[in-house]
Amino acid sequence: MSIDLKVVMKNKAINQWRLFWLISIPMSIVIVIAMIGADMSTGAGVSTMIGFSVRWAVPFIFLVVAASSLQTLFPGPFPMWLLRNRKYIGICFAVAMAWQGLFIFIMSYFFREYYFADVYFFRDELEGSIGYIFLPAMVLTSFEFGRKHLSSKQWKLLHKSGIYFLWAYPFSTYWWSFSYYYGNPEPLDYVYYSFGFLAFALRIAAWGKRRQQAIQSGTPVVFKVLGSAIIAFGLFVFASGRYWREPVTAFLTTPKWSADLELWLPFWPYEPFLSLFIIGLGTMLVTKNRA
């Protein structure tokens, strides 16, 4: 007896609000159990819960980023299910981030000395705060009562900007961990770093597919070869950050203005995203229309 995947993926139990409750309730229970087991009377214990809660959140934002691209590249029942439930998966992300926000509040209010001595860094604070501005705005405008106050262009700008920023923050964090900036990375750091990279790389690939379909006269061979080589180099850059991070960062921040920007401009000078910039350039060349 064969299973019709289309029928399975349309089951009400794993769609829309039922999917949200199916994910968010067990997730919250696990976080509460972990909180009970943690030493919440110390700053270090609360800090552990901040990291624990964000690890629950990260996969959801990466799935949201990849959803439309998966349907473009590999149309089928699962990508369509993911795209159909993208809003609810995004709200699951918001729930996990709400838990993190609670622990950050506890840390900053009850353990201020520990927070400012061991946790606080201005640019990290700025990046995180921007994310927490985007998140409630995106949640509220995901529903008609909030969306009606925005034009179509405003809504798209808010959600696309927010999704990219909320993806960039954890991805860059795991990139730094992978590059030994935060000490020895854990196995899960490698998984999340790769997952975050793949999520955005799929968006680049989907963009390339749309460009390819629009080509009227074909792409010159030289651009295909050059573009493919650049994409391969981008993959190498993705896998080797720990080896080139220090000299590249030093080079990019040599000018005083660049070093100053690093103190307050989120993600500057964008080392975590260099591999994706390179892959995007290669994709553009591979799909370049003949003049």
LINDA-V452403 format. One record per residue. N is the residue number from 1. RES is the residue in one letter. PSI is psi in whole degrees, 0 to 359 (999 if undefined). Layout:
n | res | psi
N | RES | PSI
N | RES | PSI
This chain:
n | res | psi
1 | M | 120
2 | S | 151
3 | I | 126
4 | D | 105
5 | L | 327
6 | K | 318
7 | V | 317
8 | V | 314
9 | M | 348
10 | K | 3
11 | N | 133
12 | K | 334
13 | A | 338
14 | I | 31
15 | N | 148
16 | Q | 228
17 | W | 329
18 | R | 324
19 | L | 317
20 | F | 311
21 | W | 325
22 | L | 328
23 | I | 311
24 | S | 325
25 | I | 307
26 | P | 322
27 | M | 315
28 | S | 323
29 | I | 316
30 | V | 319
31 | I | 319
32 | V | 317
33 | I | 317
34 | A | 323
35 | M | 320
36 | I | 324
37 | G | 345
38 | A | 158
39 | D | 87
40 | M | 2
41 | S | 0
42 | T | 154
43 | G | 323
44 | A | 322
45 | G | 318
46 | V | 321
47 | S | 322
48 | T | 320
49 | M | 330
50 | I | 313
51 | G | 322
52 | F | 316
53 | S | 323
54 | V | 333
55 | R | 333
56 | W | 327
57 | A | 320
58 | V | 313
59 | P | 328
60 | F | 317
61 | I | 327
62 | F | 322
63 | L | 320
64 | V | 318
65 | V | 323
66 | A | 346
67 | A | 304
68 | S | 326
69 | S | 321
70 | L | 319
71 | Q | 325
72 | T | 318
73 | L | 320
74 | F | 67
75 | P | 134
76 | G | 182
77 | P | 315
78 | F | 311
79 | P | 323
80 | M | 320
81 | W | 316
82 | L | 317
83 | L | 320
84 | R | 329
85 | N | 16
86 | R | 319
87 | K | 317
88 | Y | 327
89 | I | 322
90 | G | 324
91 | I | 328
92 | C | 320
93 | F | 317
94 | A | 323
95 | V | 313
96 | A | 321
97 | M | 332
98 | A | 321
99 | W | 316
100 | Q | 318
101 | G | 321
102 | L | 315
103 | F | 325
104 | I | 320
105 | F | 315
106 | I | 316
107 | M | 309
108 | S | 335
109 | Y | 317
110 | F | 341
111 | F | 54
112 | R | 319
113 | E | 315
114 | Y | 319
115 | Y | 310
116 | F | 338
117 | A | 324
118 | D | 344
119 | V | 315
120 | Y | 131
121 | F | 128
122 | F | 312
123 | R | 322
124 | D | 319
125 | E | 319
126 | L | 314
127 | E | 315
128 | G | 321
129 | S | 320
130 | I | 319
131 | G | 319
132 | Y | 346
133 | I | 316
134 | F | 316
135 | L | 306
136 | P | 327
137 | A | 320
138 | M | 320
139 | V | 313
140 | L | 323
141 | T | 6
142 | S | 349
143 | F | 158
144 | E | 323
145 | F | 334
146 | G | 324
147 | R | 330
148 | K | 344
149 | H | 356
150 | L | 149
151 | S | 169
152 | S | 318
153 | K | 319
154 | Q | 319
155 | W | 314
156 | K | 319
157 | L | 315
158 | L | 311
159 | H | 322
160 | K | 316
161 | S | 316
162 | G | 316
163 | I | 316
164 | Y | 318
165 | F | 316
166 | L | 334
167 | W | 317
168 | A | 323
169 | Y | 305
170 | P | 324
171 | F | 316
172 | S | 325
173 | T | 315
174 | Y | 332
175 | W | 315
176 | W | 322
177 | S | 317
178 | F | 327
179 | S | 13
180 | Y | 21
181 | Y | 325
182 | Y | 21
183 | G | 191
184 | N | 125
185 | P | 150
186 | E | 161
187 | P | 323
188 | L | 331
189 | D | 320
190 | Y | 319
191 | V | 312
192 | Y | 322
193 | Y | 314
194 | S | 320
195 | F | 316
196 | G | 319
197 | F | 313
198 | L | 320
199 | A | 315
200 | F | 326
201 | A | 325
202 | L | 324
203 | R | 320
204 | I | 317
205 | A | 320
206 | A | 320
207 | W | 318
208 | G | 322
209 | K | 318
210 | R | 321
211 | R | 318
212 | Q | 319
213 | Q | 335
214 | A | 351
215 | I | 132
216 | Q | 323
217 | S | 12
218 | G | 162
219 | T | 131
220 | P | 144
221 | V | 322
222 | V | 323
223 | F | 324
224 | K | 316
225 | V | 312
226 | L | 315
227 | G | 318
228 | S | 320
229 | A | 321
230 | I | 320
231 | I | 316
232 | A | 320
233 | F | 321
234 | G | 321
235 | L | 323
236 | F | 317
237 | V | 320
238 | F | 318
239 | A | 351
240 | S | 25
241 | G | 324
242 | R | 338
243 | Y | 331
244 | W | 352
245 | R | 309
246 | E | 308
247 | P | 325
248 | V | 316
249 | T | 318
250 | A | 319
251 | F | 315
252 | L | 336
253 | T | 16
254 | T | 313
255 | P | 142
256 | K | 320
257 | W | 325
258 | S | 319
259 | A | 323
260 | D | 319
261 | L | 326
262 | E | 335
263 | L | 334
264 | W | 342
265 | L | 120
266 | P | 128
267 | F | 353
268 | W | 139
269 | P | 36
270 | Y | 28
271 | E | 320
272 | P | 338
273 | F | 3
274 | L | 319
275 | S | 321
276 | L | 324
277 | F | 315
278 | I | 316
279 | I | 322
280 | G | 319
281 | L | 315
282 | G | 319
283 | T | 321
284 | M | 320
285 | L | 319
286 | V | 330
287 | T | 22
288 | K | 132
289 | N | 142
290 | R | 131
291 | A | 999
